[in-house]
Amino acid sequence: MLNHEQRDIYLVIGGNGFLGRHIVQQLRDRGDIVSAFDIVQRYTDVPFYSGDISDQTSVASALRQVCIFNPSFQIL
């Protein structure tokens, strides 16, 4: 069992779609911390952020809320 400090944190964009739902479930089953971002809310057991992927403000707001930091991220 992983302790709290070792779990990864994920924001699944499109978390309510067919693939997104499965990804959310797999991550939760692994013990990771998961949030979903989508237009329509279907989850009650994971943090949910509502918005459209084409709206930069919505995406940026969700990313700030989940406190994601990836030091290896590079913009190409």
N, CA, C and O atoms as a Tripos MOL2 file, in Angstrom:
@<TRIPOS>MOLECULE
protein
  304   303    76     0     0
PROTEIN
NO_CHARGES

@<TRIPOS>ATOM
      1 N           0.8450   -1.1920    0.0000 N.3       1 MET1
      2 CA          0.0000    0.0000    0.0000 C.3       1 MET1
      3 C           0.8820    1.2430    0.0000 C.2       1 MET1
      4 O           1.8330    1.3300    0.7770 O.2       1 MET1
      5 N           0.5770    2.1880   -0.8500 N.am      2 LEU2
      6 CA          1.3330    3.4200   -0.9250 C.3       2 LEU2
      7 C           0.8930    4.3630    0.1820 C.2       2 LEU2
      8 O          -0.2830    4.4120    0.5450 O.2       2 LEU2
      9 N           1.8550    5.1140    0.7150 N.am      3 ASN3
     10 CA          1.4380    6.1200    1.6820 C.3       3 ASN3
     11 C           1.0380    7.3810    0.9300 C.2       3 ASN3
     12 O           1.2910    7.4950   -0.2690 O.2       3 ASN3
     13 N           0.4200    8.3240    1.6210 N.am      4 HIS4
     14 CA         -0.1460    9.5140    0.9960 C.3       4 HIS4
     15 C           0.8960   10.3050    0.2130 C.2       4 HIS4
     16 O           0.5760   10.8370   -0.8500 O.2       4 HIS4
     17 N           2.1150   10.3990    0.6960 N.am      5 GLU5
     18 CA          3.1350   11.1980    0.0450 C.3       5 GLU5
     19 C           3.6010   10.5840   -1.2750 C.2       5 GLU5
     20 O           4.1600   11.2970   -2.1080 O.2       5 GLU5
     21 N           3.3910    9.2940   -1.4900 N.am      6 GLN6
     22 CA          3.8960    8.6360   -2.6830 C.3       6 GLN6
     23 C           2.8640    8.5430   -3.7990 C.2       6 GLN6
     24 O           3.1990    8.1110   -4.9020 O.2       6 GLN6
     25 N           1.6400    8.9300   -3.5490 N.am      7 ARG7
     26 CA          0.6070    8.8210   -4.5790 C.3       7 ARG7
     27 C           0.7740    9.9340   -5.6020 C.2       7 ARG7
     28 O           1.1450   11.0570   -5.2610 O.2       7 ARG7
     29 N           0.4960    9.6100   -6.8530 N.am      8 ASP8
     30 CA          0.5120   10.6070   -7.9090 C.3       8 ASP8
     31 C          -0.8340   11.3100   -7.9530 C.2       8 ASP8
     32 O          -1.8390   10.7780   -7.4830 O.2       8 ASP8
     33 N          -0.8460   12.5150   -8.5240 N.am      9 ILE9
     34 CA         -2.0590   13.3180   -8.6400 C.3       9 ILE9
     35 C          -2.3470   13.5090  -10.1200 C.2       9 ILE9
     36 O          -1.4700   13.9190  -10.8800 O.2       9 ILE9
     37 N          -3.5820   13.2100  -10.5330 N.am     10 TYR10
     38 CA         -3.9700   13.3050  -11.9370 C.3      10 TYR10
     39 C          -5.2350   14.1180  -12.1060 C.2      10 TYR10
     40 O          -6.1500   14.0460  -11.2850 O.2      10 TYR10
     41 N          -5.2800   14.8920  -13.1800 N.am     11 LEU11
     42 CA         -6.4900   15.5430  -13.6360 C.3      11 LEU11
     43 C          -6.7920   14.9300  -14.9960 C.2      11 LEU11
     44 O          -6.0370   15.1290  -15.9480 O.2      11 LEU11
     45 N          -7.8810   14.1930  -15.0950 N.am     12 VAL12
     46 CA         -8.2350   13.5170  -16.3410 C.3      12 VAL12
     47 C          -9.1450   14.4450  -17.1440 C.2      12 VAL12
     48 O         -10.3000   14.6700  -16.7830 O.2      12 VAL12
     49 N          -8.5990   14.9800  -18.2460 N.am     13 ILE13
     50 CA         -9.3750   15.8320  -19.1340 C.3      13 ILE13
     51 C         -10.3130   14.9210  -19.9250 C.2      13 ILE13
     52 O          -9.8680   13.9440  -20.5280 O.2      13 ILE13
     53 N         -11.5900   15.2340  -19.9230 N.am     14 GLY14
     54 CA        -12.5700   14.3600  -20.5610 C.3      14 GLY14
     55 C         -12.8600   13.1510  -19.6890 C.2      14 GLY14
     56 O         -13.1320   12.0600  -20.1890 O.2      14 GLY14
     57 N         -12.8010   13.3570  -18.3850 N.am     15 GLY15
     58 CA        -12.9550   12.2640  -17.4260 C.3      15 GLY15
     59 C         -14.3030   11.5770  -17.4280 C.2      15 GLY15
     60 O         -14.4430   10.5120  -16.8270 O.2      15 GLY15
     61 N         -15.3010   12.1500  -18.0830 N.am     16 ASN16
     62 CA        -16.6170   11.5290  -18.1420 C.3      16 ASN16
     63 C         -16.8520   10.7410  -19.4210 C.2      16 ASN16
     64 O         -17.8690   10.0590  -19.5490 O.2      16 ASN16
     65 N         -15.9370   10.8250  -20.3580 N.am     17 GLY17
     66 CA        -16.0910   10.0940  -21.6020 C.3      17 GLY17
     67 C         -15.8080    8.6110  -21.4150 C.2      17 GLY17
     68 O         -15.4470    8.1680  -20.3240 O.2      17 GLY17
     69 N         -15.9770    7.8460  -22.4960 N.am     18 PHE18
     70 CA        -15.7990    6.4010  -22.4200 C.3      18 PHE18
     71 C         -14.4050    6.0360  -21.9110 C.2      18 PHE18
     72 O         -14.2750    5.2710  -20.9550 O.2      18 PHE18
     73 N         -13.3760    6.5730  -22.5390 N.am     19 LEU19
     74 CA        -12.0100    6.2660  -22.0930 C.3      19 LEU19
     75 C         -11.7010    6.9270  -20.7570 C.2      19 LEU19
     76 O         -11.0820    6.3160  -19.8860 O.2      19 LEU19
     77 N         -12.1300    8.1710  -20.5970 N.am     20 GLY20
     78 CA        -11.8450    8.9100  -19.3730 C.3      20 GLY20
     79 C         -12.3540    8.2160  -18.1270 C.2      20 GLY20
     80 O         -11.6630    8.1800  -17.1100 O.2      20 GLY20
     81 N         -13.5690    7.6580  -18.1950 N.am     21 ARG21
     82 CA        -14.1320    6.9510  -17.0330 C.3      21 ARG21
     83 C         -13.2690    5.7620  -16.6460 C.2      21 ARG21
     84 O         -13.0470    5.5020  -15.4630 O.2      21 ARG21
     85 N         -12.7850    5.0440  -17.6470 N.am     22 HIS22
     86 CA        -11.9370    3.8840  -17.3630 C.3      22 HIS22
     87 C         -10.5790    4.3040  -16.8020 C.2      22 HIS22
     88 O         -10.0360    3.6490  -15.9120 O.2      22 HIS22
     89 N         -10.0450    5.3920  -17.3250 N.am     23 ILE23
     90 CA         -8.7690    5.8950  -16.8130 C.3      23 ILE23
     91 C          -8.9230    6.3400  -15.3660 C.2      23 ILE23
     92 O          -8.0850    6.0150  -14.5250 O.2      23 ILE23
     93 N          -9.9930    7.0830  -15.0690 N.am     24 VAL24
     94 CA        -10.2510    7.5200  -13.6860 C.3      24 VAL24
     95 C         -10.3280    6.3090  -12.7620 C.2      24 VAL24
     96 O          -9.7150    6.3020  -11.6940 O.2      24 VAL24
     97 N         -11.0720    5.2930  -13.1660 N.am     25 GLN25
     98 CA        -11.2370    4.1150  -12.3160 C.3      25 GLN25
     99 C          -9.9150    3.3820  -12.1040 C.2      25 GLN25
    100 O          -9.6120    2.9680  -10.9850 O.2      25 GLN25
    101 N          -9.1300    3.2180  -13.1570 N.am     26 GLN26
    102 CA         -7.8420    2.5340  -13.0300 C.3      26 GLN26
    103 C          -6.8980    3.2910  -12.0980 C.2      26 GLN26
    104 O          -6.2120    2.6810  -11.2790 O.2      26 GLN26
    105 N          -6.8630    4.6060  -12.2200 N.am     27 LEU27
    106 CA         -6.0040    5.4100  -11.3500 C.3      27 LEU27
    107 C          -6.4620    5.3150   -9.8980 C.2      27 LEU27
    108 O          -5.6390    5.1960   -8.9900 O.2      27 LEU27
    109 N          -7.7720    5.3680   -9.6800 N.am     28 ARG28
    110 CA         -8.3000    5.2440   -8.3190 C.3      28 ARG28
    111 C          -7.9790    3.8720   -7.7440 C.2      28 ARG28
    112 O          -7.6130    3.7580   -6.5750 O.2      28 ARG28
    113 N          -8.1140    2.8240   -8.5660 N.am     29 ASP29
    114 CA         -7.8060    1.4730   -8.1070 C.3      29 ASP29
    115 C          -6.3400    1.3320   -7.7080 C.2      29 ASP29
    116 O          -6.0070    0.5510   -6.8170 O.2      29 ASP29
    117 N          -5.4580    2.0970   -8.3760 N.am     30 ARG30
    118 CA         -4.0280    2.0860   -8.0340 C.3      30 ARG30
    119 C          -3.7350    2.8540   -6.7540 C.2      30 ARG30
    120 O          -2.6680    2.7030   -6.1600 O.2      30 ARG30
    121 N          -4.6910    3.6790   -6.3330 N.am     31 GLY31
    122 CA         -4.4910    4.4780   -5.1250 C.3      31 GLY31
    123 C          -4.0330    5.8940   -5.3970 C.2      31 GLY31
    124 O          -3.6460    6.6120   -4.4760 O.2      31 GLY31
    125 N          -4.0730    6.3080   -6.6730 N.am     32 ASP32
    126 CA         -3.6740    7.6720   -7.0120 C.3      32 ASP32
    127 C          -4.8000    8.6470   -6.6890 C.2      32 ASP32
    128 O          -5.9510    8.2430   -6.5180 O.2      32 ASP32
    129 N          -4.4680    9.9130   -6.6070 N.am     33 ILE33
    130 CA         -5.4410   10.9780   -6.3730 C.3      33 ILE33
    131 C          -5.9040   11.4550   -7.7430 C.2      33 ILE33
    132 O          -5.0850   11.8280   -8.5830 O.2      33 ILE33
    133 N          -7.2230   11.4440   -7.9720 N.am     34 VAL34
    134 CA         -7.7680   11.7230   -9.3020 C.3      34 VAL34
    135 C          -8.8500   12.7890   -9.2350 C.2      34 VAL34
    136 O          -9.6880   12.7940   -8.3330 O.2      34 VAL34
    137 N          -8.8140   13.6980  -10.2160 N.am     35 SER35
    138 CA         -9.8770   14.6690  -10.4450 C.3      35 SER35
    139 C         -10.3050   14.5330  -11.8960 C.2      35 SER35
    140 O          -9.5350   14.0680  -12.7370 O.2      35 SER35
    141 N         -11.5380   14.9410  -12.1870 N.am     36 ALA36
    142 CA        -12.0520   14.8690  -13.5540 C.3      36 ALA36
    143 C         -12.4110   16.2650  -14.0420 C.2      36 ALA36
    144 O         -12.9330   17.0880  -13.2910 O.2      36 ALA36
    145 N         -12.1230   16.5120  -15.3100 N.am     37 PHE37
    146 CA        -12.4780   17.7700  -15.9690 C.3      37 PHE37
    147 C         -13.3300   17.4150  -17.1770 C.2      37 PHE37
    148 O         -12.9070   16.6260  -18.0230 O.2      37 PHE37
    149 N         -14.5210   17.9840  -17.2690 N.am     38 ASP38
    150 CA        -15.3950   17.7030  -18.4020 C.3      38 ASP38
    151 C         -16.5130   18.7370  -18.4150 C.2      38 ASP38
    152 O         -16.6030   19.5790  -17.5210 O.2      38 ASP38
    153 N         -17.3490   18.6680  -19.4200 N.am     39 ILE39
    154 CA        -18.4690   19.6040  -19.5330 C.3      39 ILE39
    155 C         -19.6030   19.2220  -18.5870 C.2      39 ILE39
    156 O         -20.2390   20.0920  -17.9930 O.2      39 ILE39
    157 N         -19.8550   17.9190  -18.4460 N.am     40 VAL40
    158 CA        -20.9640   17.4250  -17.6320 C.3      40 VAL40
    159 C         -20.4200   16.6180  -16.4680 C.2      40 VAL40
    160 O         -19.5260   15.7920  -16.6450 O.2      40 VAL40
    161 N         -20.9580   16.8540  -15.2760 N.am     41 GLN41
    162 CA        -20.5180   16.1200  -14.0930 C.3      41 GLN41
    163 C         -21.2710   14.8080  -13.9580 C.2      41 GLN41
    164 O         -22.5010   14.7790  -13.9950 O.2      41 GLN41
    165 N         -20.5200   13.7190  -13.8020 N.am     42 ARG42
    166 CA        -21.1420   12.4190  -13.5590 C.3      42 ARG42
    167 C         -20.5980   11.7670  -12.2960 C.2      42 ARG42
    168 O         -21.1510   10.7770  -11.8170 O.2      42 ARG42
    169 N         -19.5340   12.3090  -11.7640 N.am     43 TYR43
    170 CA        -18.9210   11.7210  -10.5810 C.3      43 TYR43
    171 C         -19.4150   12.4140   -9.3260 C.2      43 TYR43
    172 O         -19.6630   13.6200   -9.3230 O.2      43 TYR43
    173 N         -19.5550   11.6390   -8.2590 N.am     44 THR44
    174 CA        -19.8090   12.2310   -6.9560 C.3      44 THR44
    175 C         -18.6860   11.8800   -5.9970 C.2      44 THR44
    176 O         -18.6150   12.4210   -4.8930 O.2      44 THR44
    177 N         -17.8090   10.9790   -6.4120 N.am     45 ASP45
    178 CA        -16.7580   10.4910   -5.5080 C.3      45 ASP45
    179 C         -15.3580   10.9460   -5.8760 C.2      45 ASP45
    180 O         -14.3910   10.5100   -5.2510 O.2      45 ASP45
    181 N         -15.2190   11.8150   -6.8770 N.am     46 VAL46
    182 CA        -13.9220   12.4140   -7.2010 C.3      46 VAL46
    183 C         -14.1390   13.9020   -7.4120 C.2      46 VAL46
    184 O         -15.2150   14.3090   -7.8510 O.2      46 VAL46
    185 N         -13.1430   14.7210   -7.1090 N.am     47 PRO47
    186 CA        -13.2890   16.1540   -7.3830 C.3      47 PRO47
    187 C         -13.5560   16.3710   -8.8790 C.2      47 PRO47
    188 O         -12.9330   15.7330   -9.7270 O.2      47 PRO47
    189 N         -14.4760   17.2630   -9.1850 N.am     48 PHE48
    190 CA        -14.8710   17.5080  -10.5640 C.3      48 PHE48
    191 C         -14.7250   18.9860  -10.8920 C.2      48 PHE48
    192 O         -15.0900   19.8510  -10.0960 O.2      48 PHE48
    193 N         -14.1880   19.2630  -12.0720 N.am     49 TYR49
    194 CA        -14.0560   20.6270  -12.5700 C.3      49 TYR49
    195 C         -14.7850   20.7210  -13.8940 C.2      49 TYR49
    196 O         -14.4980   19.9700  -14.8270 O.2      49 TYR49
    197 N         -15.7260   21.6430  -13.9730 N.am     50 SER50
    198 CA        -16.5580   21.7840  -15.1550 C.3      50 SER50
    199 C         -15.9470   22.8000  -16.1110 C.2      50 SER50
    200 O         -15.4810   23.8630  -15.7010 O.2      50 SER50
    201 N         -15.9610   22.4490  -17.3890 N.am     51 GLY51
    202 CA        -15.4740   23.3750  -18.3910 C.3      51 GLY51
    203 C         -15.3100   22.7000  -19.7300 C.2      51 GLY51
    204 O         -15.4890   21.4900  -19.8720 O.2      51 GLY51
    205 N         -14.9620   23.5160  -20.7120 N.am     52 ASP52
    206 CA        -14.7500   23.0520  -22.0770 C.3      52 ASP52
    207 C         -13.2440   23.0800  -22.3340 C.2      52 ASP52
    208 O         -12.5730   24.0590  -22.0080 O.2      52 ASP52
    209 N         -12.7220   22.0180  -22.9120 N.am     53 ILE53
    210 CA        -11.2900   21.9210  -23.1760 C.3      53 ILE53
    211 C         -10.7960   23.0480  -24.0810 C.2      53 ILE53
    212 O          -9.6170   23.4010  -24.0390 O.2      53 ILE53
    213 N         -11.6900   23.6180  -24.9030 N.am     54 SER54
    214 CA        -11.2800   24.7070  -25.7920 C.3      54 SER54
    215 C         -11.2420   26.0600  -25.0850 C.2      54 SER54
    216 O         -10.7940   27.0490  -25.6650 O.2      54 SER54
    217 N         -11.7080   26.1100  -23.8380 N.am     55 ASP55
    218 CA        -11.6910   27.3450  -23.0510 C.3      55 ASP55
    219 C         -10.4680   27.3420  -22.1430 C.2      55 ASP55
    220 O         -10.4450   26.6680  -21.1130 O.2      55 ASP55
    221 N          -9.4600   28.0980  -22.5360 N.am     56 GLN56
    222 CA         -8.1980   28.1110  -21.7960 C.3      56 GLN56
    223 C          -8.3750   28.5280  -20.3440 C.2      56 GLN56
    224 O          -7.6630   28.0320  -19.4720 O.2      56 GLN56
    225 N          -9.3000   29.4190  -20.0720 N.am     57 THR57
    226 CA         -9.5210   29.8760  -18.7030 C.3      57 THR57
    227 C         -10.0330   28.7430  -17.8270 C.2      57 THR57
    228 O          -9.5870   28.5920  -16.6890 O.2      57 THR57
    229 N         -10.9700   27.9370  -18.3450 N.am     58 SER58
    230 CA        -11.5010   26.8000  -17.5860 C.3      58 SER58
    231 C         -10.4210   25.7810  -17.2870 C.2      58 SER58
    232 O         -10.3210   25.2810  -16.1660 O.2      58 SER58
    233 N          -9.6150   25.4750  -18.2870 N.am     59 VAL59
    234 CA         -8.5420   24.4900  -18.1070 C.3      59 VAL59
    235 C          -7.5160   25.0120  -17.1050 C.2      59 VAL59
    236 O          -7.1040   24.2800  -16.2050 O.2      59 VAL59
    237 N          -7.1060   26.2550  -17.2510 N.am     60 ALA60
    238 CA         -6.1220   26.8330  -16.3370 C.3      60 ALA60
    239 C          -6.6420   26.8540  -14.9100 C.2      60 ALA60
    240 O          -5.8930   26.5770  -13.9730 O.2      60 ALA60
    241 N          -7.9120   27.1780  -14.7350 N.am     61 SER61
    242 CA         -8.5030   27.2040  -13.4040 C.3      61 SER61
    243 C          -8.4760   25.8170  -12.7650 C.2      61 SER61
    244 O          -8.1340   25.6780  -11.5910 O.2      61 SER61
    245 N          -8.8330   24.8020  -13.5280 N.am     62 ALA62
    246 CA         -8.8180   23.4250  -13.0030 C.3      62 ALA62
    247 C          -7.4040   23.0020  -12.6420 C.2      62 ALA62
    248 O          -7.1940   22.3750  -11.6030 O.2      62 ALA62
    249 N          -6.4440   23.3300  -13.4720 N.am     63 LEU63
    250 CA         -5.0540   22.9550  -13.1930 C.3      63 LEU63
    251 C          -4.5430   23.6340  -11.9280 C.2      63 LEU63
    252 O          -3.7980   23.0300  -11.1570 O.2      63 LEU63
    253 N          -4.9370   24.8840  -11.7110 N.am     64 ARG64
    254 CA         -4.5200   25.5750  -10.4800 C.3      64 ARG64
    255 C          -5.1340   24.9130   -9.2500 C.2      64 ARG64
    256 O          -4.4920   24.8340   -8.2030 O.2      64 ARG64
    257 N          -6.3710   24.4400   -9.3690 N.am     65 GLN65
    258 CA         -7.0660   23.8350   -8.2360 C.3      65 GLN65
    259 C          -6.4400   22.5170   -7.7970 C.2      65 GLN65
    260 O          -6.4590   22.1890   -6.6110 O.2      65 GLN65
    261 N          -5.8860   21.7580   -8.7390 N.am     66 VAL66
    262 CA         -5.3410   20.4590   -8.3720 C.3      66 VAL66
    263 C          -3.8570   20.5240   -8.0370 C.2      66 VAL66
    264 O          -3.2630   19.5100   -7.6710 O.2      66 VAL66
    265 N          -3.2520   21.6960   -8.1560 N.am     67 CYS67
    266 CA         -1.8540   21.9050   -7.7560 C.3      67 CYS67
    267 C          -0.9010   20.9190   -8.4400 C.2      67 CYS67
    268 O          -0.1180   20.2420   -7.7750 O.2      67 CYS67
    269 N          -0.9740   20.8470   -9.7530 N.am     68 ILE68
    270 CA         -0.0880   19.9530  -10.4970 C.3      68 ILE68
    271 C           1.2330   20.6580  -10.7550 C.2      68 ILE68
    272 O           1.2670   21.8130  -11.1790 O.2      68 ILE68
    273 N           2.3040   19.9520  -10.4960 N.am     69 PHE69
    274 CA          3.6340   20.4620  -10.7990 C.3      69 PHE69
    275 C           4.4250   19.3320  -11.4070 C.2      69 PHE69
    276 O           4.5690   18.2670  -10.8060 O.2      69 PHE69
    277 N           4.9360   19.5600  -12.5940 N.am     70 ASN70
    278 CA          5.7410   18.5500  -13.2670 C.3      70 ASN70
    279 C           7.0260   19.2230  -13.7460 C.2      70 ASN70
    280 O           7.0080   19.9430  -14.7450 O.2      70 ASN70
    281 N           8.1400   18.9990  -13.0470 N.am     71 PRO71
    282 CA          9.3790   19.6790  -13.3980 C.3      71 PRO71
    283 C           9.9390   19.2590  -14.7520 C.2      71 PRO71
    284 O          10.7870   19.9610  -15.3030 O.2      71 PRO71
    285 N           9.4900   18.1400  -15.3000 N.am     72 SER72
    286 CA         10.0210   17.7000  -16.5880 C.3      72 SER72
    287 C           9.1620   18.1510  -17.7630 C.2      72 SER72
    288 O           9.4850   17.8360  -18.9090 O.2      72 SER72
    289 N           8.0780   18.8780  -17.5100 N.am     73 PHE73
    290 CA          7.1890   19.3270  -18.5740 C.3      73 PHE73
    291 C           7.8980   20.3320  -19.4670 C.2      73 PHE73
    292 O           8.5260   21.2750  -18.9860 O.2      73 PHE73
    293 N           7.7910   20.1200  -20.7620 N.am     74 GLN74
    294 CA          8.4040   21.0330  -21.7250 C.3      74 GLN74
    295 C           7.3790   21.3920  -22.7860 C.2      74 GLN74
    296 O           6.6530   20.5260  -23.2750 O.2      74 GLN74
    297 N           7.3190   22.6540  -23.1370 N.am     75 ILE75
    298 CA          6.4430   23.0790  -24.2210 C.3      75 ILE75
    299 C           7.2520   23.0140  -25.5070 C.2      75 ILE75
    300 O           8.3140   23.6260  -25.6250 O.2      75 ILE75
    301 N           6.7320   22.2630  -26.4630 N.am     76 LEU76
    302 CA          7.4410   22.0960  -27.7420 C.3      76 LEU76
    303 C           7.0150   23.1400  -28.7370 C.2      76 LEU76
    304 O           7.5070   23.1540  -29.8650 O.2      76 LEU76
@<TRIPOS>BOND
     1     1     2 1
     2     2     3 1
     3     3     4 2
     4     3     5 am
     5     5     6 1
     6     6     7 1
     7     7     8 2
     8     7     9 am
     9     9    10 1
    10    10    11 1
    11    11    12 2
    12    11    13 am
    13    13    14 1
    14    14    15 1
    15    15    16 2
    16    15    17 am
    17    17    18 1
    18    18    19 1
    19    19    20 2
    20    19    21 am
    21    21    22 1
    22    22    23 1
    23    23    24 2
    24    23    25 am
    25    25    26 1
    26    26    27 1
    27    27    28 2
    28    27    29 am
    29    29    30 1
    30    30    31 1
    31    31    32 2
    32    31    33 am
    33    33    34 1
    34    34    35 1
    35    35    36 2
    36    35    37 am
    37    37    38 1
    38    38    39 1
    39    39    40 2
    40    39    41 am
    41    41    42 1
    42    42    43 1
    43    43    44 2
    44    43    45 am
    45    45    46 1
    46    46    47 1
    47    47    48 2
    48    47    49 am
    49    49    50 1
    50    50    51 1
    51    51    52 2
    52    51    53 am
    53    53    54 1
    54    54    55 1
    55    55    56 2
    56    55    57 am
    57    57    58 1
    58    58    59 1
    59    59    60 2
    60    59    61 am
    61    61    62 1
    62    62    63 1
    63    63    64 2
    64    63    65 am
    65    65    66 1
    66    66    67 1
    67    67    68 2
    68    67    69 am
    69    69    70 1
    70    70    71 1
    71    71    72 2
    72    71    73 am
    73    73    74 1
    74    74    75 1
    75    75    76 2
    76    75    77 am
    77    77    78 1
    78    78    79 1
    79    79    80 2
    80    79    81 am
    81    81    82 1
    82    82    83 1
    83    83    84 2
    84    83    85 am
    85    85    86 1
    86    86    87 1
    87    87    88 2
    88    87    89 am
    89    89    90 1
    90    90    91 1
    91    91    92 2
    92    91    93 am
    93    93    94 1
    94    94    95 1
    95    95    96 2
    96    95    97 am
    97    97    98 1
    98    98    99 1
    99    99   100 2
   100    99   101 am
   101   101   102 1
   102   102   103 1
   103   103   104 2
   104   103   105 am
   105   105   106 1
   106   106   107 1
   107   107   108 2
   108   107   109 am
   109   109   110 1
   110   110   111 1
   111   111   112 2
   112   111   113 am
   113   113   114 1
   114   114   115 1
   115   115   116 2
   116   115   117 am
   117   117   118 1
   118   118   119 1
   119   119   120 2
   120   119   121 am
   121   121   122 1
   122   122   123 1
   123   123   124 2
   124   123   125 am
   125   125   126 1
   126   126   127 1
   127   127   128 2
   128   127   129 am
   129   129   130 1
   130   130   131 1
   131   131   132 2
   132   131   133 am
   133   133   134 1
   134   134   135 1
   135   135   136 2
   136   135   137 am
   137   137   138 1
   138   138   139 1
   139   139   140 2
   140   139   141 am
   141   141   142 1
   142   142   143 1
   143   143   144 2
   144   143   145 am
   145   145   146 1
   146   146   147 1
   147   147   148 2
   148   147   149 am
   149   149   150 1
   150   150   151 1
   151   151   152 2
   152   151   153 am
   153   153   154 1
   154   154   155 1
   155   155   156 2
   156   155   157 am
   157   157   158 1
   158   158   159 1
   159   159   160 2
   160   159   161 am
   161   161   162 1
   162   162   163 1
   163   163   164 2
   164   163   165 am
   165   165   166 1
   166   166   167 1
   167   167   168 2
   168   167   169 am
   169   169   170 1
   170   170   171 1
   171   171   172 2
   172   171   173 am
   173   173   174 1
   174   174   175 1
   175   175   176 2
   176   175   177 am
   177   177   178 1
   178   178   179 1
   179   179   180 2
   180   179   181 am
   181   181   182 1
   182   182   183 1
   183   183   184 2
   184   183   185 am
   185   185   186 1
   186   186   187 1
   187   187   188 2
   188   187   189 am
   189   189   190 1
   190   190   191 1
   191   191   192 2
   192   191   193 am
   193   193   194 1
   194   194   195 1
   195   195   196 2
   196   195   197 am
   197   197   198 1
   198   198   199 1
   199   199   200 2
   200   199   201 am
   201   201   202 1
   202   202   203 1
   203   203   204 2
   204   203   205 am
   205   205   206 1
   206   206   207 1
   207   207   208 2
   208   207   209 am
   209   209   210 1
   210   210   211 1
   211   211   212 2
   212   211   213 am
   213   213   214 1
   214   214   215 1
   215   215   216 2
   216   215   217 am
   217   217   218 1
   218   218   219 1
   219   219   220 2
   220   219   221 am
   221   221   222 1
   222   222   223 1
   223   223   224 2
   224   223   225 am
   225   225   226 1
   226   226   227 1
   227   227   228 2
   228   227   229 am
   229   229   230 1
   230   230   231 1
   231   231   232 2
   232   231   233 am
   233   233   234 1
   234   234   235 1
   235   235   236 2
   236   235   237 am
   237   237   238 1
   238   238   239 1
   239   239   240 2
   240   239   241 am
   241   241   242 1
   242   242   243 1
   243   243   244 2
   244   243   245 am
   245   245   246 1
   246   246   247 1
   247   247   248 2
   248   247   249 am
   249   249   250 1
   250   250   251 1
   251   251   252 2
   252   251   253 am
   253   253   254 1
   254   254   255 1
   255   255   256 2
   256   255   257 am
   257   257   258 1
   258   258   259 1
   259   259   260 2
   260   259   261 am
   261   261   262 1
   262   262   263 1
   263   263   264 2
   264   263   265 am
   265   265   266 1
   266   266   267 1
   267   267   268 2
   268   267   269 am
   269   269   270 1
   270   270   271 1
   271   271   272 2
   272   271   273 am
   273   273   274 1
   274   274   275 1
   275   275   276 2
   276   275   277 am
   277   277   278 1
   278   278   279 1
   279   279   280 2
   280   279   281 am
   281   281   282 1
   282   282   283 1
   283   283   284 2
   284   283   285 am
   285   285   286 1
   286   286   287 1
   287   287   288 2
   288   287   289 am
   289   289   290 1
   290   290   291 1
   291   291   292 2
   292   291   293 am
   293   293   294 1
   294   294   295 1
   295   295   296 2
   296   295   297 am
   297   297   298 1
   298   298   299 1
   299   299   300 2
   300   299   301 am
   301   301   302 1
   302   302   303 1
   303   303   304 2
@<TRIPOS>SUBSTRUCTURE
     1 MET1         2 RESIDUE 1 A MET
     2 LEU2         6 RESIDUE 1 A LEU
     3 ASN3        10 RESIDUE 1 A ASN
     4 HIS4        14 RESIDUE 1 A HIS
     5 GLU5        18 RESIDUE 1 A GLU
     6 GLN6        22 RESIDUE 1 A GLN
     7 ARG7        26 RESIDUE 1 A ARG
     8 ASP8        30 RESIDUE 1 A ASP
     9 ILE9        34 RESIDUE 1 A ILE
    10 TYR10       38 RESIDUE 1 A TYR
    11 LEU11       42 RESIDUE 1 A LEU
    12 VAL12       46 RESIDUE 1 A VAL
    13 ILE13       50 RESIDUE 1 A ILE
    14 GLY14       54 RESIDUE 1 A GLY
    15 GLY15       58 RESIDUE 1 A GLY
    16 ASN16       62 RESIDUE 1 A ASN
    17 GLY17       66 RESIDUE 1 A GLY
    18 PHE18       70 RESIDUE 1 A PHE
    19 LEU19       74 RESIDUE 1 A LEU
    20 GLY20       78 RESIDUE 1 A GLY
    21 ARG21       82 RESIDUE 1 A ARG
    22 HIS22       86 RESIDUE 1 A HIS
    23 ILE23       90 RESIDUE 1 A ILE
    24 VAL24       94 RESIDUE 1 A VAL
    25 GLN25       98 RESIDUE 1 A GLN
    26 GLN26      102 RESIDUE 1 A GLN
    27 LEU27      106 RESIDUE 1 A LEU
    28 ARG28      110 RESIDUE 1 A ARG
    29 ASP29      114 RESIDUE 1 A ASP
    30 ARG30      118 RESIDUE 1 A ARG
    31 GLY31      122 RESIDUE 1 A GLY
    32 ASP32      126 RESIDUE 1 A ASP
    33 ILE33      130 RESIDUE 1 A ILE
    34 VAL34      134 RESIDUE 1 A VAL
    35 SER35      138 RESIDUE 1 A SER
    36 ALA36      142 RESIDUE 1 A ALA
    37 PHE37      146 RESIDUE 1 A PHE
    38 ASP38      150 RESIDUE 1 A ASP
    39 ILE39      154 RESIDUE 1 A ILE
    40 VAL40      158 RESIDUE 1 A VAL
    41 GLN41      162 RESIDUE 1 A GLN
    42 ARG42      166 RESIDUE 1 A ARG
    43 TYR43      170 RESIDUE 1 A TYR
    44 THR44      174 RESIDUE 1 A THR
    45 ASP45      178 RESIDUE 1 A ASP
    46 VAL46      182 RESIDUE 1 A VAL
    47 PRO47      186 RESIDUE 1 A PRO
    48 PHE48      190 RESIDUE 1 A PHE
    49 TYR49      194 RESIDUE 1 A TYR
    50 SER50      198 RESIDUE 1 A SER
    51 GLY51      202 RESIDUE 1 A GLY
    52 ASP52      206 RESIDUE 1 A ASP
    53 ILE53      210 RESIDUE 1 A ILE
    54 SER54      214 RESIDUE 1 A SER
    55 ASP55      218 RESIDUE 1 A ASP
    56 GLN56      222 RESIDUE 1 A GLN
    57 THR57      226 RESIDUE 1 A THR
    58 SER58      230 RESIDUE 1 A SER
    59 VAL59      234 RESIDUE 1 A VAL
    60 ALA60      238 RESIDUE 1 A ALA
    61 SER61      242 RESIDUE 1 A SER
    62 ALA62      246 RESIDUE 1 A ALA
    63 LEU63      250 RESIDUE 1 A LEU
    64 ARG64      254 RESIDUE 1 A ARG
    65 GLN65      258 RESIDUE 1 A GLN
    66 VAL66      262 RESIDUE 1 A VAL
    67 CYS67      266 RESIDUE 1 A CYS
    68 ILE68      270 RESIDUE 1 A ILE
    69 PHE69      274 RESIDUE 1 A PHE
    70 ASN70      278 RESIDUE 1 A ASN
    71 PRO71      282 RESIDUE 1 A PRO
    72 SER72      286 RESIDUE 1 A SER
    73 PHE73      290 RESIDUE 1 A PHE
    74 GLN74      294 RESIDUE 1 A GLN
    75 ILE75      298 RESIDUE 1 A ILE
    76 LEU76      302 RESIDUE 1 A LEU
